[in-house]
Amino acid sequence: MIVTFADMIRHRRSNLELTMDKLAEKANIRKSTISKIENGEVKKPEFKTIKSLAEALDISYDDYIGIYISLERNSDAMLDILQEAISTSNSILLITDIAIKYLELPHLDSYDAIEQMFTSANNVNDTSIKLSLFKTVVNYSRSHGVMTYIAKGMYQVYLIERNDFSKLEASYQSGKNVLAYVDFLSLEEQIKLYYCLENHAYALLKFNESIDFSMIVIDIDIYKSEFSAHATFNICNCYYYLNDFAKSEIFLDEYKKYSFSFVKDNVQFMTGCINGRSGKIELGIEQLEQYFKVTSPFNFVYVVTMLMDLYLIKSDLISARDLLTYEAEMKNSLNLEYTTPDKKARMAYFYQLAGNALISQDVEKAFDYYLESALEYMKIGLYDRALGSVMLINESILEDHSLLSIEIVRKINEVYKQIINKKI
């Protein structure tokens, strides 16, 4: 194993059949310097010397920097190496190793070192590297009892991991774990944490938990900022999906009191939804059809899905099927910035409703929509909902055995396998 610069330079030069004179010429380094390095007289050469030799010998950055950091004791130099590795290396393991070596420098105060590493991680653009550095901060803070950076590190890890919609349940638990250290976060961080958790719970259909987190946001947000407004609207939505339309309307009235520009648009949409589902179906449809003409790109998926839901409740299959023409536009809207897991769930539900709208007219197409619904639910980890979409096919076949075919069995089995593998 090559564990010293002497080993690295000597073996590589030998393999390339380069004389020391040739290497000195190629690297623009004195022969005597190379000799001292190869003989072990110089344990830690200057960084620029090693870099020049490595380039001349075609030694990878990861190989020579791995040896160098085991010898470096200067904190500023180590931070410079870390920054260079972040921009140069593809190895997250190496970058993490450099970070750990920096934190373990014996003359550094633990708190100051952790604080510096946290700042460095915050300035990284690459998500994978940022995540690894924040996890390093958390682990090192745990071992040294630095509570503030256990909290701040876990908080930042959660903010990154929650963006992986395929692992919503796991990242939700990660976010809830931060609550054990929430008192060590600033008020602004606390507000954002509870806000993120309210939306996370909502995306996982944990509406009661989402309401609890929203209430905390409203309670601690002394600024009565947009976070409070969003939390109030979230409670309205949660009660709506819990079929408690009276409470939903109460919180919609509270939401109306906020003066933010986005409030009016959301109130118009939600008013139609509540009326439609609380017995005033004709009024709800009329209001949503009016809103549909001016809807924002963000709400496009929601309004089409809600209209289709109400049309089907009314048994207006023609109007429901007409909405299928907006499918491509709905899919495109999912590519907009700030697309949420909930919007993806609404798209999955749209496919389920599309299957319901077509089942009496085009069974094959309806079954394809049910399967598409299941696949969309799987993308955000809602496996039970995915199974529910597939079960709609099974129920249709049980009612009419003539719908059964080898091809549909093959498709169903393929989706079942995906659901099982994802859950595992």
SULVENCOR-V829645 format. One record per pair of residues at least 12 apart in sequence whose C-alpha atoms are under 6 Angstrom apart, sorted by sequence separation. I is the first residue (numbers start at 1). J is the second residue. D is the distance in Angstrom with one decimal. If there is no record, write none. Layout:
i = {I/I}
j = {J/J}
d = {D/D}
This chain:
i = {121/138/198/236/272/308/374/355/138/198/236/272/355/374/198/236/272/158/214/351/352/134/194/370/352/233/351/232/211/27/348/27/131/191/10/348/27/301/348/151/6/207/6/6/148/317/305/203/203/166/166/165/166}
j = {133/150/210/248/284/320/386/369/153/213/251/287/370/389/214/252/288/175/231/369/370/153/213/389/373/255/373/255/235/52/373/53/157/217/38/376/56/330/377/181/37/238/38/40/184/357/350/341/342/379/380/380/381}
d = {5.7/4.8/4.3/4.3/4.2/5.0/3.9/5.2/5.2/5.0/5.1/5.1/5.7/5.5/5.6/5.7/5.3/5.4/4.8/5.2/5.2/5.3/5.6/5.4/5.5/5.9/5.0/5.8/5.3/5.5/4.4/5.5/6.0/5.7/5.7/5.2/5.3/5.4/5.8/5.2/5.4/5.2/4.1/5.5/5.2/5.9/5.3/5.8/4.8/5.2/4.5/4.8/5.2}
